[in-house]
Amino acid sequence: MTTTTRRSALVLPATVALARPAFAQTFPTRPIRVIVPFAPGGTTDLMTRLVADNLGAPLGQQVVVENRAGAFGVIGADAVAKAPPDGYTLLAGSPGPMAVNGHVYRNLPYDPARDLCGVCMVANIPYVMAVPASLPVNTVQEFIALARARPGSLNFATSGMASRLTVEMFRAMAGGIELEMVQYRGGAPARTDLIAGRIQLVIEQAPAFLEDFRAGRLRPLAVGTKRRFSLLPDVPTMEEAGLAGYEANAWMGYGAPANTPIEIRRRLATEIDRIVKAPAISERLVSWGAEPLGGTPEDMDRMLAEDRERWGRVVQLAGIEKE
């Protein structure tokens, strides 16, 4: 377990949160802990800290970020699921721990739908379908045609269940094309092999590849979001590329143990929403390739239900058995 105390350079003035609700507030009365279920330095960790560094002042309490990495987010998410539902232990939530894991792991020590709930979304992170610049395709349909002409000869990279499921959904919606899966321990070695042409496809978070697209080392074919990505405005969505209904994006949001009182969740969401929508924070998120969101606990709970249902269908379509 690693507890880190470094602070972000971008901290909003306390006046950003002066317009609080008029009713009396007793929460919080002690420090709040936010558990990031991944190692420091990743997208989830950075976004969590960006918000947490600005959340203490309006709440009048310290907000401490703690990294508990391991088992694709299971260790950290389980710690939050088993914490008292009082608002003092929060989860830096993302699709794996809160939506995907329940469909793919047989002995998961917590049930995402039963044991976790939403507080406030922070941002969406688009997925992008990327191929080596050396691969002779320029569109999604050309890639599908190549895969059909050379069944089983094209490889795709996965560094975790989420990056596998994005491709499995693509395969199924493209008519069951044959692709060989190559597993990696992380995104960096997969990217290296993709650039070298040893791997022909990834569908992963777009920000990780923006410099490669600009340098011409990789080619983006489509993004997985419903709307085009502002940092890749000329790249079509999967739906525009002919795969109607395809939707895959990462996201980051604050979660809590189930049964955390809605009044506490709304209190936290009010401040998180204000932080996310403040120009300085919003601009930072956009510069990282994310779409700022915010919203209410009810908004996040609805999104979680939709996300869990969608990934459940993908797992079923792909014939993935629980590990």
C-alpha positions as CSV (number, residue, x, y, z in Angstrom):
1,M,0.0,0.0,0.0
2,T,1.4,3.4,-1.0
3,T,0.1,6.6,0.5
4,T,1.2,9.6,-1.4
5,T,1.0,13.2,-0.3
6,R,2.4,15.2,-3.3
7,R,0.1,18.0,-4.4
8,S,-0.9,19.1,-7.8
9,A,0.4,22.4,-9.0
10,L,-3.1,23.4,-10.1
11,V,-5.2,24.4,-7.1
12,L,-8.3,26.5,-7.3
13,P,-8.8,29.4,-4.9
14,A,-11.3,28.6,-2.1
15,T,-13.7,31.2,-3.5
16,V,-14.6,28.8,-6.3
17,A,-16.8,26.9,-3.8
18,L,-18.3,29.8,-1.8
19,A,-21.8,29.3,-3.2
20,R,-22.7,26.3,-1.1
21,P,-26.3,25.2,-0.4
22,A,-27.9,27.3,2.3
23,F,-29.0,24.3,4.5
24,A,-26.9,23.3,7.5
25,Q,-24.1,20.9,6.8
26,T,-22.6,18.6,9.3
27,F,-20.6,16.5,6.8
28,P,-17.6,16.2,6.8
29,T,-16.1,16.4,10.3
30,R,-12.9,14.6,9.6
31,P,-10.5,13.9,6.7
32,I,-11.8,12.0,3.7
33,R,-9.8,9.2,2.1
34,V,-9.9,8.5,-1.7
35,I,-8.6,5.1,-2.8
36,V,-7.1,4.8,-6.3
37,P,-7.1,1.1,-7.2
38,F,-4.1,1.6,-9.6
39,A,-0.5,2.7,-9.4
40,P,0.5,6.4,-9.1
41,G,0.9,8.3,-12.4
42,G,-1.8,6.8,-14.5
43,T,-4.8,8.6,-15.9
44,T,-7.1,7.7,-13.1
45,D,-4.6,8.7,-10.5
46,L,-3.9,12.1,-12.1
47,M,-7.5,13.0,-12.5
48,T,-8.3,11.9,-8.9
49,R,-5.6,14.1,-7.5
50,L,-6.6,17.0,-9.7
51,V,-10.0,17.0,-8.1
52,A,-8.9,16.0,-4.6
53,D,-6.4,18.8,-4.4
54,N,-9.2,21.3,-4.8
55,L,-11.9,19.4,-2.8
56,G,-10.5,20.0,0.7
57,A,-11.0,23.7,0.9
58,P,-14.7,23.8,0.2
59,L,-15.3,20.8,2.4
60,G,-13.2,22.2,5.2
61,Q,-11.3,18.9,5.7
62,Q,-8.2,17.3,4.3
63,V,-8.7,14.9,1.3
64,V,-6.1,12.2,1.2
65,V,-5.4,10.1,-1.9
66,E,-4.2,6.6,-1.3
67,N,-3.0,4.1,-4.0
68,R,-3.9,0.5,-3.6
69,A,-2.9,-1.2,-6.8
70,G,-3.3,-4.8,-7.8
71,A,-5.5,-7.4,-9.5
72,F,-6.9,-5.0,-12.2
73,G,-8.3,-2.7,-9.6
74,V,-9.9,-5.4,-7.4
75,I,-7.9,-4.8,-4.3
76,G,-8.6,-1.1,-4.0
77,A,-12.3,-1.4,-5.0
78,D,-12.8,-4.2,-2.5
79,A,-11.4,-2.0,0.3
80,V,-14.0,0.7,-0.6
81,A,-16.8,-1.8,-0.9
82,K,-16.2,-3.0,2.6
83,A,-15.7,0.4,4.1
84,P,-18.4,2.1,6.3
85,P,-20.9,3.8,4.0
86,D,-20.4,7.2,5.7
87,G,-18.7,9.3,2.9
88,Y,-15.3,9.2,4.5
89,T,-13.9,6.5,2.1
90,L,-14.3,7.1,-1.6
91,L,-13.2,5.2,-4.7
92,A,-11.5,6.7,-7.8
93,G,-13.8,4.7,-10.0
94,S,-13.3,3.6,-13.6
95,P,-14.9,0.9,-15.9
96,G,-12.9,-2.1,-14.7
97,P,-13.5,-2.0,-11.0
98,M,-17.1,-0.6,-11.2
99,A,-18.5,-2.1,-14.4
100,V,-16.4,-4.8,-16.0
101,N,-14.9,-7.0,-13.3
102,G,-18.2,-8.4,-12.2
103,H,-18.7,-10.0,-15.6
104,V,-15.2,-11.6,-15.9
105,Y,-14.0,-12.7,-12.5
106,R,-15.6,-15.7,-10.8
107,N,-14.4,-15.2,-7.3
108,L,-14.6,-11.4,-7.1
109,P,-14.6,-10.4,-3.4
110,Y,-17.2,-7.7,-4.0
111,D,-20.2,-7.2,-6.2
112,P,-19.8,-3.9,-8.1
113,A,-23.6,-3.5,-8.6
114,R,-24.4,-4.4,-5.0
115,D,-21.5,-2.9,-3.0
116,L,-20.6,0.3,-4.8
117,C,-22.5,3.4,-5.9
118,G,-21.8,6.6,-7.7
119,V,-21.0,10.1,-6.3
120,C,-19.9,12.2,-9.3
121,M,-18.4,11.7,-12.7
122,V,-15.2,13.6,-13.5
123,A,-14.4,12.9,-17.2
124,N,-14.8,10.6,-20.2
125,I,-11.7,9.4,-22.0
126,P,-12.2,8.3,-25.6
127,Y,-11.0,5.0,-26.9
128,V,-9.3,5.0,-30.3
129,M,-8.8,2.2,-32.9
130,A,-5.1,2.5,-33.8
131,V,-3.0,0.6,-36.4
132,P,0.7,0.9,-37.4
133,A,1.4,3.5,-40.1
134,S,2.9,0.6,-42.1
135,L,-0.4,-1.3,-42.3
136,P,-2.0,-0.7,-45.7
137,V,-5.4,0.5,-44.4
138,N,-6.9,3.9,-43.8
139,T,-10.4,3.1,-42.7
140,V,-12.2,0.7,-40.4
141,Q,-13.9,-1.0,-43.4
142,E,-10.5,-1.5,-45.0
143,F,-9.2,-3.1,-41.8
144,I,-12.2,-5.4,-41.7
145,A,-11.7,-6.3,-45.4
146,L,-8.0,-7.1,-44.7
147,A,-8.9,-9.2,-41.7
148,R,-11.4,-11.2,-43.8
149,A,-8.8,-11.7,-46.5
150,R,-6.2,-12.9,-44.1
151,P,-8.1,-14.7,-41.3
152,G,-6.1,-15.2,-38.1
153,S,-3.0,-13.4,-39.5
154,L,-3.6,-10.0,-37.7
155,N,-2.8,-9.6,-34.0
156,F,-4.3,-7.3,-31.5
157,A,-2.8,-6.2,-28.2
158,T,-4.4,-6.3,-24.8
159,S,-2.9,-5.2,-21.5
160,G,-6.0,-5.9,-19.4
161,M,-9.6,-6.9,-19.7
162,A,-11.0,-3.5,-20.7
163,S,-8.6,-3.3,-23.7
164,R,-9.6,-6.9,-24.7
165,L,-13.3,-6.2,-24.5
166,T,-13.1,-3.1,-26.7
167,V,-11.6,-5.3,-29.5
168,E,-14.0,-8.2,-28.8
169,M,-16.9,-5.9,-29.3
170,F,-15.4,-4.7,-32.5
171,R,-14.8,-8.2,-33.7
172,A,-18.4,-9.2,-33.0
173,M,-19.9,-6.1,-34.6
174,A,-17.7,-6.6,-37.7
175,G,-19.2,-10.0,-38.3
176,G,-16.9,-12.2,-36.2
177,I,-13.5,-11.4,-38.0
178,E,-10.6,-13.6,-36.8
179,L,-7.9,-11.8,-34.9
180,E,-5.2,-13.2,-32.7
181,M,-4.9,-11.9,-29.1
182,V,-1.4,-11.0,-27.7
183,Q,-1.4,-10.2,-24.0
184,Y,1.0,-7.7,-22.5
185,R,1.8,-6.7,-18.9
186,G,1.3,-3.0,-19.7
187,G,0.4,-0.5,-22.3
188,A,4.0,0.6,-23.0
189,P,5.3,-2.6,-24.5
190,A,2.1,-3.1,-26.5
191,R,2.6,0.4,-28.0
192,T,6.2,-0.4,-28.9
193,D,5.2,-3.5,-30.8
194,L,2.3,-1.7,-32.4
195,I,4.6,1.0,-33.8
196,A,7.0,-1.7,-35.0
197,G,4.2,-3.5,-36.8
198,R,4.4,-6.7,-34.8
199,I,0.9,-6.0,-33.6
200,Q,-1.7,-4.7,-36.0
201,L,-4.4,-3.3,-33.8
202,V,-5.2,-1.8,-30.4
203,I,-8.4,-0.1,-29.2
204,E,-7.2,1.8,-26.2
205,Q,-7.4,5.2,-24.5
206,A,-6.7,7.9,-27.1
207,P,-4.5,10.2,-25.0
208,A,-1.7,7.5,-24.9
209,F,-1.3,7.7,-28.7
210,L,-1.7,11.3,-29.6
211,E,2.0,12.0,-30.1
212,D,2.3,8.9,-32.2
213,F,-0.5,10.0,-34.4
214,R,1.0,13.5,-34.8
215,A,4.4,11.9,-35.6
216,G,2.9,9.6,-38.2
217,R,4.1,6.4,-36.3
218,L,0.5,5.2,-35.8
219,R,-2.8,5.8,-37.7
220,P,-6.1,6.4,-36.0
221,L,-9.1,4.8,-37.7
222,A,-12.0,5.6,-35.4
223,V,-12.9,6.7,-31.9
224,G,-15.3,4.8,-29.7
225,T,-17.3,7.7,-28.4
226,K,-20.7,8.8,-29.7
227,R,-19.2,12.2,-30.8
228,R,-15.9,12.9,-32.5
229,F,-13.0,13.6,-30.2
230,S,-11.9,17.2,-30.0
231,L,-8.2,16.4,-30.2
232,L,-8.7,14.2,-33.3
233,P,-11.5,16.1,-35.1
234,D,-10.9,14.4,-38.5
235,V,-11.2,10.9,-37.1
236,P,-14.7,9.4,-37.5
237,T,-16.6,7.7,-34.7
238,M,-17.1,3.9,-35.0
239,E,-20.7,4.5,-35.8
240,E,-19.7,6.9,-38.6
241,A,-17.3,4.2,-39.8
242,G,-20.1,1.7,-40.2
243,L,-20.4,0.0,-36.8
244,A,-23.7,1.2,-35.6
245,G,-24.1,1.0,-31.8
246,Y,-20.4,0.7,-31.0
247,E,-19.5,2.6,-27.9
248,A,-16.4,2.3,-25.8
249,N,-14.8,4.9,-23.6
250,A,-13.0,5.0,-20.4
251,W,-14.1,7.3,-17.6
252,M,-13.2,8.4,-14.2
253,G,-15.6,9.3,-11.4
254,Y,-15.8,9.3,-7.7
255,G,-17.6,6.3,-6.1
256,A,-18.6,5.2,-2.6
257,P,-19.7,2.2,-0.7
258,A,-23.3,1.2,-1.3
259,N,-25.8,2.7,1.1
260,T,-23.8,5.9,1.6
261,P,-26.6,8.4,2.3
262,I,-27.8,10.3,-0.8
263,E,-27.5,13.6,1.2
264,I,-23.7,12.9,1.7
265,R,-23.2,11.9,-1.9
266,R,-25.0,15.0,-3.1
267,R,-22.9,17.2,-0.8
268,L,-19.7,15.7,-2.3
269,A,-21.1,15.8,-5.9
270,T,-22.0,19.5,-5.6
271,E,-18.3,20.4,-4.9
272,I,-16.8,17.9,-7.4
273,D,-19.2,19.1,-10.1
274,R,-18.2,22.8,-9.4
275,I,-14.5,21.9,-9.5
276,V,-14.7,19.9,-12.7
277,K,-16.5,22.7,-14.4
278,A,-14.2,25.5,-13.2
279,P,-12.3,26.8,-16.3
280,A,-8.8,26.0,-14.9
281,I,-9.7,22.4,-14.1
282,S,-11.7,21.9,-17.3
283,E,-8.9,23.1,-19.4
284,R,-6.4,20.8,-17.7
285,L,-8.7,17.8,-18.3
286,V,-9.1,18.7,-22.0
287,S,-5.4,19.1,-22.4
288,W,-5.1,15.5,-21.1
289,G,-7.5,14.3,-23.8
290,A,-10.5,14.0,-21.5
291,E,-14.1,15.4,-21.7
292,P,-15.1,17.0,-18.4
293,L,-18.4,15.8,-17.0
294,G,-19.6,16.4,-13.5
295,G,-23.2,15.8,-12.5
296,T,-25.2,14.2,-9.7
297,P,-25.0,10.9,-7.9
298,E,-28.1,9.9,-9.7
299,D,-26.4,10.7,-13.1
300,M,-23.5,8.5,-12.2
301,D,-25.7,5.6,-11.0
302,R,-27.6,5.6,-14.3
303,M,-24.4,5.6,-16.3
304,L,-23.0,2.7,-14.2
305,A,-26.1,0.6,-14.8
306,E,-25.8,1.3,-18.6
307,D,-22.1,0.5,-18.6
308,R,-22.5,-2.7,-16.7
309,E,-25.3,-3.9,-19.0
310,R,-23.3,-3.0,-22.1
311,W,-20.1,-4.8,-21.0
312,G,-22.2,-7.8,-19.9
313,R,-23.5,-8.1,-23.5
314,V,-20.0,-7.8,-24.9
315,V,-18.7,-10.6,-22.6
316,Q,-21.6,-12.8,-23.7
317,L,-21.1,-12.0,-27.4
318,A,-17.4,-12.8,-27.1
319,G,-18.0,-16.0,-25.2
320,I,-15.6,-15.0,-22.4
321,E,-15.9,-17.3,-19.4
322,K,-15.3,-16.0,-15.9
323,E,-11.8,-16.5,-14.7
